[in-house]
Amino acid sequence: MESETSTLEPAVKRRWLWRLWPLYAVVGLFALLYLFTGSRGGIAQFNPHTLQRRGQSEITVLFGTIPIYRSGYSEYSYRQQPLLQELVTRGLVAPEEKLDRWDWIFHWNDAWKDGYGVWYDPLVRNDQELLDWTRANPAMASIFWSEVFRCMRSEHEVDRLIGHDLLRMGWRGGNEVTLRKLIYELREGALLEAREYGTPAERKYAEAEYRKLLSQQRPQ
């Protein structure tokens, strides 16, 4: 009996190993894909209500098109971002109740080399420059940041588009008068377009906001 058992054991092991060949094939395929097309990337997002930032890393294959692994999120408060800390300290913005609303800062890998979101410039590329500008221009900064966060916290797409454009253009030169004029013109153009091409809800909102805008004196 002992000799028969010892003879059967290797055969049983071989059968089990043979049954696992699909797993070996899948593992081998992903190993080859990663070897020849794999890359690493990262994701960062910002919550304009809570002023929290979060990020995760990822591993992809097929030159960034298919993520095969993403890490858990690492979250950071506004206190870890000098610009946001400055805005809160100066009373230009305050954290609000936590909402599950995350805007893109960036999504970078081989397939998303230009995957930069609306918050990339203020929180990454130009954060120090914006911090210096905020400290040097308190009156303009109060107008600018108040309008930016009012727009970016809105549930309406037209407001967020205005906030996006204001973030790019509103702090580069000029004075309080030119800034108020820019805000008026950005709102006017975006609301007019939303009245024509937005969803029914957006068109209704844009119509009401446009009427409010017309009741205001146009900045000169």
TORLUM-37619 format. One record per residue: x, y, z of N, C-alpha, C in turn; residue in three letters. Coordinates in steps of 0.05 Angstrom, whole numbers, plus 32768, in hexadecimal, padded with zeros to 4 digits. Example, Ala and Ser with C-alpha at 12.3 -4.5 7.8 and 13.67 -1.06 7.14 Angstrom:
2
81087F8E809C80F67FA6809C81087FBE809CALA
81017FD3808E81117FEB808F81028001809DSER
***
This chain:
220
80107FE88000800080008000801180198000MET
80268019800F803780308011804380377FF6GLU
804B80237FE7805780287FCD804380337FBASER
802980297FBB801480337FAA800E80517FB0GLU
800D80577FCA800780737FD2801D80857FC8THR
8036807D7FCC804C808E7FC4804D80917FA5SER
8042807D7F978041807F7F7A802B80927F71THR
801480927F807FFD80A37F78800180C07F7ELEU
800F80C67F94801180E27F9D801D80F57F88GLU
803380EE7F7A803D81007F65802981047F4EPRO
801980EF7F48800680F17F327FEF81047F3AALA
7FE681027F547FD181147F5D7FDB81317F5DVAL
7FF381357F667FFF81507F668000815C7F4ALYS
8008814B7F37800A81547F1B7FEF815C7F10ARG
7FDA814C7F187FBF81537F0E7FB6816E7F1AARG
7FBB81737F337FB4818D7F3F7FC381A47F33TRP
7FDC819F7F2E7FEC81B47F217FE281BA7F05LEU
7FDA81A57EF77FD081A97EDC7FB581B87EDCTRP
7FA581B47EF07F8C81C27EF27F9081E07EF8ARG
7FA681E77F027FAC82037F087FB882127EF1LEU
7FBB82057EDA7FC982127EC47FBB822C7EBBTRP
7F9F822E7EBC7F9482487EB47F9D825F7EC6PRO
7FA082597EE07FAA826E7EF27FC782767EEALEU
7FD882627EE57FF382687EDD7FF382787EC3TYR
7FE182727EB17FE082807E977FD9829E7E9CALA
7FC582A27EAD7FBC82BE7EB37FD382CD7EC0VAL
7FDF82C17ED47FF582CE7EE2800C82D47ECFVAL
801282C17EBD802882C57EAA802182DB7E96GLY
800782DC7E8E7FFF82F17E7B8002830D7E87LEU
7FF983107EA07FFB832A7EAD801883317EB2PHE
8029831D7EB8804583227EBC8052832D7EA2ALA
804B83217E8C8055832A7E72804B83467E6BLEU
8030834A7E70802483647E6A8032837A7E7ALEU
803783747E94804483887EA58061838D7E9CTYR
806E83777E95808A83797E8D808D838B7E75LEU
807B83887E61807E83977E48806D83AF7E46PHE
805683B17E54804483C87E51803C83D47E6CTHR
804883CA7E82803F83D47E9C804A83EF7EA3GLY
803C83FD7EB5804584177EBF8038841D7ED9SER
804284317EE78036843A7F00802A84567EFBARG
8016845C7F0B800984767F097FFD847E7F24GLY
7FEE84947F237FE3849E7F3C7FCA84AF7F37GLY
7FB984B17F4B7FA084C07F4A7F9F84D27F62ILE
7F9684EB7F5E7F9284FD7F747F77850C7F6FALA
7F68850F7F857F4E851D7F837F4B85307F9AGLN
7F3985447F977F3585597FAB7F17855C7FB0PHE
7F0F855F7FC97EF485637FD07EF185817FD7ASN
7EE385917FC67EE185AE7FCB7ED085B57FE3PRO
7EC185A27FEE7EB185A880057EC185A4801FHIS
7ECD858D80227EDC8587803A7EF985918039THR
7F02859980227F1E85A1801D7F31858B8022LEU
7F298572801E7F3A855B80217F4585538006GLN
7F5D854880077F6A853D7FEF7F6F85207FF3ARG
7F6C85107FDE7F7384F37FE17F8184EA7FC8ARG
7F9184D57FCB7FA084CA7FB47FA484AC7FB7GLY
7FAA84A07FA07FB084837FA07FC3847E7F89GLN
7FD384697F8B7FE584607F767FD884497F67SER
7FE184447F4F7FD6842E7F3F7FEC84217F2EGLU
7FE784097F277FF883FA7F147FE783F37EFCILE
7FF083F77EE47FE183F27ECC7FF083E17EB8THR
7FE183D67EA57FEC83C87E8E7FE183D47E75VAL
7FEC83CB7E5E7FE483D67E447FE883F47E43LEU
7FFF83FD7E4D800784197E4C7FF3842B7E5APHE
7FE984237E707FD884347E817FBB84317E7DGLY
7FB284207E6A7F95841F7E647F86840E7E77THR
7F9383FA7E847F8583E87E967F9283E77EB1ILE
7F8583F27EC67F9183F07EE17F8D83D47EECPRO
7FA383C87EF67FA183AE7F027FA383AF7F21ILE
7FAB83C67F2B7FAD83CA7F487FAB83E87F4ETYR
7F9B83EE7F637F9A84097F6E7F9C84077F8CARG
7FAC84177F987FAF84177FB57F9784247FC2SER
7F9584227FDC7F8084317FEA7F86844F7FEAGLY
7F72845F7FF07F75847C7FF07F8584858008TYR
7F96849880047FA384A7801A7F9684C2801ASER
7F8B84CA80317F7D84E480327F8C84F88042GLU
7F8A8512803A7F98852880467F85853F804ATYR
7F87854C80617F76856380667F82857C805BSER
7F728592805B7F7C85AB80517F9485B58061TYR
7F9885AC807A7FAE85B4808A7FC985AB807FARG
7FC88598806D7FE1858E80617FE7859A8046GLN
7FD685AE803E7FDA85BD80257FDD85DA802CGLN
7FF585E6802A7FF9860280337FE586168028PRO
7FDE8613800E7FCB862680027FB08624800FLEU
7FA5860C80127F8B8609801E7F8B8611803CLEU
7FA1860B804A7FA4861480657FA286328067GLN
7FAF864080547FAF865D80547F928668804FGLU
7F84865B803D7F68866480377F568661804FLEU
7F59864A805D7F49864680757F508659808BVAL
7F6A865D808F7F73866F80A47F6A868C809FTHR
7F69869480877F6086AF80807F4286B2807EARG
7F34869C80817F17869D80807F0C869F8064GLY
7F1C869880507F13869A80347F028682802CLEU
7F05866C803A7EF5865480357EF58644804FVAL
7EE1863480537EDF8623806B7ED786078063ALA
7EE185F280707ED885D7806A7EBA85D48070PRO
7EAC85C5805F7E9085C080627E8B85A3806AGLU
7E72859C806E7E6B858180757E75856E805FGLU
7E7D855780677E89854480547E74853B8040LYS
7E7A853F80267E6A853480107E7C85237FFFLEU
7E71850E7FF37E8084FC7FE37E8385087FC7ASP
7E91851E7FC57E95852C7FAC7EB385307FA8ARG
7EBE85237F947EDB85257F8F7EE0852E7F72TRP
7EF085447F707EF8854E7F567F1585447F51ASP
7F1A85417F377F3585387F2F7F4A854D7F34TRP
7F6185457F3F7F7985557F3E7F8A854B7F27ILE
7F8F85317F277F9C85247F107F9785067F10PHE
7F9984FB7EF97F9B84DE7EF57FB184D97EE2HIS
7FC884D07EEC7FDF84CD7EDC7FE884B07ED9TRP
7FEB84A87EC07FFA848F7EB9800084927E9BASN
800A847D7E8F8013847E7E737FFC84857E60ASP
7FE3847E7E687FCC84847E577FBF849F7E5DALA
7FC784AB7E747FBA84C47E7C7FCF84DA7E82TRP
7FE284DD7E707FF784F07E757FED850D7E78LYS
7FD685137E6C7FCA852D7E6F7FB1852C7E80ASP
7FB085197E927F9885167EA37F9785297EBBGLY
7F9985437EB57F9985567ECB7F7D85637ECDTYR
7F7485657EE67F5985707EEC7F5A858D7EF3GLY
7F4385977EFA7F4085B47F007F5185BD7F17VAL
7F5685AC7F2B7F6585B47F427F8385B07F40TRP
7F8D85A77F297FA985A17F277FBA85BA7F29TYR
7FB285CF7F1B7FC285E87F1C7FC285F57F38ASP
7FAB85F97F457FAC86067F5F7FB885F57F76PRO
7FB685DB7F747FBF85CA7F8A7FDA85BD7F85LEU
7FE485BE7F6C7FFD85B17F66801085C47F57VAL
800985CB7F3E801B85DA7F2D802085F67F37ARG
800B86047F3F800D86207F46800786267F64ASN
800986117F75800086157F908010862A7F9FASP
802A862A7F9C803B863E7FAA8036865A7F9EGLN
8034865C7F84802F86757F77801486817F80GLU
800086707F827FE586797F8B7FE686817FA8LEU
7FF586737FB87FF8867A7FD4800486957FD7LEU
801A869B7FC8802686B57FC9801386CB7FBFASP
800486C57FAA7FF186D87FA07FDB86DE7FB4TRP
7FD186CA7FC17FBC86CD7FD57FC586DF7FECTHR
7FDE86DB7FF57FE986EC800B7FEE87098002ARG
7FF6870C7FE87FFD87277FDF7FE487377FD6ALA
7FCE87297FD07FB687377FC67F9D872F7FD6ASN
7F9B87377FEF7F85872D80007F6A87357FF6PRO
7F66874D7FEA7F4C87557FE17F4387457FC8ALA
7F5587427FB57F4F87327F9E7F4C87147FA5MET
7F5C870B7FB77F5B86EF7FC07F4086E87FCCALA
7F3586FB7FDC7F1B86F77FE87F0586F47FD3SER
7F0587047FBE7EF287027FA97EF686E87F99ILE
7F0F86E37F927F1686CC7F827F0E86B27F8FPHE
7F1886AD7FA77F1486937FB47EF6868F7FBCTRP
7EE986A57FC37ECD86A27FCA7EBD86987FB1SER
7EC286A47F9A7EB4869C7F827EBD86807F78GLU
7ED6867A7F7B7EE086607F727ED2864A7F81VAL
7ED1864B7F9B7EC586367FAB7EA786367FAAPHE
7E9B864D7FA67E7E864E7FA17E77863E7F88ARG
7E8686437F737E8186347F5A7E8886177F5CCYS
7EA086117F677EA985F57F677E9985E37F7AMET
7E8B85EF7F8E7E7B85E07FA07E5E85DD7F96ARG
7E5885EA7F807E3D85E97F757E3785CD7F6ASER
7E1D85C67F6A7E1585AD7F5E7E1085B07F40GLU
7E1285C97F367E0C85CE7F1A7E2585CF7F09HIS
7E2585C27EF37E3C85C07EE27E4585DC7ED7GLU
7E3285ED7ED17E3986077EC77E4986177EDBVAL
7E4386157EF47E5286237F097E6E86187F0AASP
7E7185FE7F097E8B85F27F0B7E9D85F97EF3ARG
7E9085FC7EDC7EA086057EC47EAA86227EC8LEU
7E9986327ED47EA2864E7EDA7EB9864D7EEEILE
7EB6863D7F037ECC863B7F167EE686317F0AGLY
7EE4861E7EF77EFB86147EEA7F0A862A7EDBHIS
7EFB863A7ECB7F07864F7EBC7F1286657ECFASP
7F04866A7EE47F0E867F7EF77F2886767F04LEU
7F2A865C7F0B7F4386527F177F5B86567F04LEU
7F5686547EEA7F6C86577ED77F7386757ED3ARG
7F6086877ED37F6586A27EC97F6286B87EDFMET
7F5586B27EF57F4D86C87F067F6386D47F18GLY
7F7986C87F1A7F8E86D27F2C7FA786DC7F1ETRP
7FA686DC7F047FBE86E57EF57FBC87027EEDARG
7FC687137EFE7FC587307EF77FAB873D7EFDGLY
7FA987577EF67F9087657EFA7F8D87707F16GLY
7F7487787F1C7F6D87837F367F50877A7F3DASN
7F4587867F527F2B877D7F5B7F1687837F45GLU
7F1887997F377F0587A17F237F06878D7F0BVAL
7F1E87877F027F2087757EEB7F1887587EF3THR
7F1D87517F0C7F1587377F157EF687347F16LEU
7EE987497F207ECB87487F217EC087487F04ARG
7ECD87567EF27EC487567ED67EC8873B7ECALYS
7EDE872E7ED07EE387137EC57ECE86FF7ECFLEU
7EC887007EE97EB486EE7EF57E9986F27EE7ILE
7E92870C7EE37E7887127ED57E7887067EB9TYR
7E8E870A7EAA7E8F87017E8F7E8F86E27E8DGLU
7E9D86D57E9F7E9D86B87E9F7E8286AD7EA5LEU
7E7486B97EB97E5986B07EBF7E4686B57EA8ARG
7E4886CC7E9C7E3786D37E857E3A86BF7E6FGLU
7E5286BA7E677E5786A77E507E4E868B7E56GLY
7E5586817E6E7E4E86657E757E2F86627E79ALA
7E2286767E847E0586747E887DF686757E6ELEU
7E0086867E5C7DF386877E417DF5866D7E33LEU
7E0C86607E347E1086467E277DFF86317E34GLU
7DFE86317E4F7DEE861C7E5D7DD0861F7E58ALA
7DC786387E537DAB863C7E4C7DA3862E7E32ARG
7DB6862B7E217DB1861F7E067DB786017E05GLU
7DCD85F97E127DD785DE7E0D7DD785CC7E26TYR
7DCF85D67E3D7DD085C67E557DB985B27E57GLY
7DB985A27E6B7DA385907E717D8B85A27E79THR
7D7385977E7A7D5C85A77E827D6085B47E9DPRO
7D6B85A57EB07D7085B17ECB7D8585C77EC9ALA
7D9A85C37EBA7DAE85D77EB77DA485F07EA8GLU
7D9385EC7E947D8886037E867D7686137E98ARG
7D6686067EA87D5586157EBB7D6686257ECFLYS
7D7A86187EDA7D8C86267EED7D9A863D7EDFTYR
7DA586397EC87DB4864D7EB97DA286657EB3ALA
7D8986607EAC7D7686757EA57D7186877EBEGLU
7D6D867B7ED57D69868A7EED7D82869A7EF5ALA
7D99868D7EF37DB2869B7EFA7DB886B17EE7GLU
7DB286AD7ECD7DB786C27EBA7DA686DB7EBFTYR
7D8D86D77EC77D7B86ED7ECD7D8686FC7EE6ARG
7D9086EE7EF97D9D86FB7F107DB5870B7F08LYS
7DC487007EF67DDD870D7EED7DD687287EDELEU
7DC187277ECE7DB9873F7EBF7DAF87557ED2LEU
7DA5874D7EE97D9B87617EFD7DB2876F7F0BSER
7DCA87657F087DE287717F157DEE87857F01GLN
7DFC87987F0D7E0B87AB7EFC7E24879E7EF1GLN
7E2787A07ED77E3F87957ECA7E5887A47ED3ARG
7E6C87967EDD7E8587A47EE57E9287B17ECDPRO
7E9C87C97ED17EA887D97EBB7EC787D87EBEGLN
***
